[in-house]
Each structure stands twice: as structure tokens, then as C-alpha cells.
């Protein structure tokens, strides 16, 4: 079979292998999946460039690593090993499935051991024509979604779901127009968050540096939009929109250049969901301005600051039941589709910011993928 590999030494060094063996000898509770579509995430570029090193619990991975984690595929074989039947989660040949990001994170709070089960680092990823999975690491695809659309759910949508609902009891997602969600930027998680928040009936505010992207966000149901280039004090605008109350949930995707402002416009008792670091991983002191300690910023508005490491299979399935059931009409936005053989071009397109700033999802497909 065909598959792509990386030595984590640069996007230009991604290599396609044409004679990799198809997985055989399925273990207890495993299934073989024909990969139909692979969706790319910004993490995939960091892995390929050797830059994904900020998680101490994620091993460095082997040379010749197969990258990528997000797929839609079809089960083509199930394990016949003794004891497998009770561990196959009811999966059968022909079922369409998506893979969870951390394969051992089935329910509850993620723990350090689960970090070693991440697809595309440290485990071999999914940019291949076939891959074997434990059935517990798969979720069935909603019938109404295409393969392209379904491939976009595992990281972007699940992270968005958890960014809103990580403190909500299972089966009781946040709801109501009185709850405000602030989405920073128009990246994949933010756009998924916009769609999910709208389906839950929440009020949404989204930011971008592009009026064209903000217009597109409005067509997707955004209640309020802010251009952070023309309105650099966007946190003050958020307070104005909310009558001084602030946002109940902030999708904090920027990091170094946005976090302090997020603290200023989150509601008292609100949640800042730390998702990404597109404006940098290290704070740079502003000339002539003191660097206020995070403790003080959190105390000012009685804030919860939580890092988002995707979610469990249980929460993934909850999200599918609640909003990806066809009734809400949510269809992930696919920006561009590449052939399997064009993976190197797809990674370059992502890294140049077409997904990161333009916002939507890219999918690899073609013969076998």
C-alpha cells in the first residue's frame, strides 16, 4: 500500500512510500480500516517540522513516522481473535468510522499515559491507505456526512466541543442565548466552535483580520464580528457587545499576543479554553508595560483557564449525538481537497496559512485515500 512518512525534519522532506505492507494479524478487539479521507491540522505541520516538542508526555516518535490523525474510513476486516467479540464495540465490515486522537482516552479526564497514544505522534498516524485500530479508538460516522466532512471532526470539532462543554455534565451541553462564546480567529477549531455554538443556541462573537472572512462567518450564523486589525482593542469591543459582562467561554487560539486581552473580556466566573498558540509560544514583554502575573489576571474576573487536549471517545460520541445528528444541519467547511499523491503540497498550503488564517479544513483523498 501507499503511505507518507516523515523524519520530522521538514515539510519538503515528506516522502511517499509505495510498497508498505498492509496490516495483517489483527489483535484482540482490532479492526482494519481502509482510509478514505485524511484531514490536516496545524499540529501535523509541527510534527513534520520537528517542532511539536512542548508536551513532555509525548515521546518523540520513530524515524519514518506516518503523520496525521484525522480520518474517515471504512472497516474492511474485524479481528477473529478469541475474546474479540466483546471488544469490537459492535463494529462490522462496511461501517464508516472516524478515529479518536488519543486512542486510549475513552472516558473521563485525560492522563499522562493517554498522551502516548496520540495518532501521528508518537503512534504511527493515518496518512496511509490502510490502518489497524482498536475498536475502542473509533467512532461511527453520522450517515448524513460525506467522507470529506467526517474526516474534519476528530480534532477540530471535538476540541471545539470540549472548549465549550468540558465542565458540563455528560449529556448536558451548554445552551441558551444568554451564554456568549468568543472565538478568536477563523481557524479550524474556531469555525467548528461557531457551528457548534450556533447549534446549541449560544450567542457568538468571532474575530479575524479579514472583513471577507468575517462576512463568511456571518453567513454561517455569527452574531457579532470584530476585525482585530482595525479594532486592536477588541477586548473592549467584546465588553461593549455584552454590556460589560464579557464572554462566558473564550476560544483562546492566539497565545502570546492575545491571552492578556482574553482575560480582560471573559465574564466573571467564565472559562478561557487554551487551544493554540498561533501568535507565539513565548511571551514578549511589551515596551513600557509591566507583565502581569497570570494569577492576578485570573483573580481579576474569577476565571478558569483550562488547556484543551481534545477529548475522550465518550465526549466525541456525545457531540455526535447532540449536534452532528443531521437535525442541526452542521456540515464542516472543507476549504480545499488534494489527491493523496499531493500530500506535500497540502502540507505546504496549510503551513502558509490558508487553513490557519482562512480557516477551514483541508482534506486529502484520491485512490485509496
Secondary structure as UniProt FT lines:
FT   STRAND          3..6
FT   HELIX           11..13
FT   STRAND          15..17
FT   TURN            28..29
FT   STRAND          30..39
FT   HELIX           42..48
FT   TURN            49..50
FT   TURN            56..57
FT   TURN            63..64
FT   STRAND          70..78
FT   TURN            82..83
FT   HELIX           85..87
FT   TURN            89..90
FT   TURN            93..94
FT   STRAND          96..99
FT   TURN            103..104
FT   HELIX           112..115
FT   TURN            116..117
FT   STRAND          118..119
FT   TURN            120..122
FT   STRAND          130..134
FT   HELIX           135..137
FT   STRAND          138..140
FT   TURN            143..144
FT   HELIX           147..150
FT   TURN            151..152
FT   HELIX           153..157
FT   HELIX           158..165
FT   TURN            166..167
FT   TURN            170..171
FT   TURN            177..178
FT   STRAND          180..183
FT   HELIX           188..199
FT   TURN            200..201
FT   STRAND          203..208
FT   HELIX           211..219
FT   TURN            220..221
FT   STRAND          224..227
FT   TURN            228..230
FT   HELIX           234..241
FT   TURN            242..244
FT   STRAND          247..252
FT   TURN            256..258
FT   HELIX           259..265
FT   STRAND          266..274
FT   TURN            278..279
FT   TURN            287..288
FT   HELIX           294..300
FT   TURN            301..302
FT   STRAND          304..307
FT   HELIX           313..322
FT   STRAND          334..339
FT   HELIX           340..342
FT   HELIX           343..351
FT   TURN            352..358
FT   STRAND          361..365
FT   TURN            367..368
//
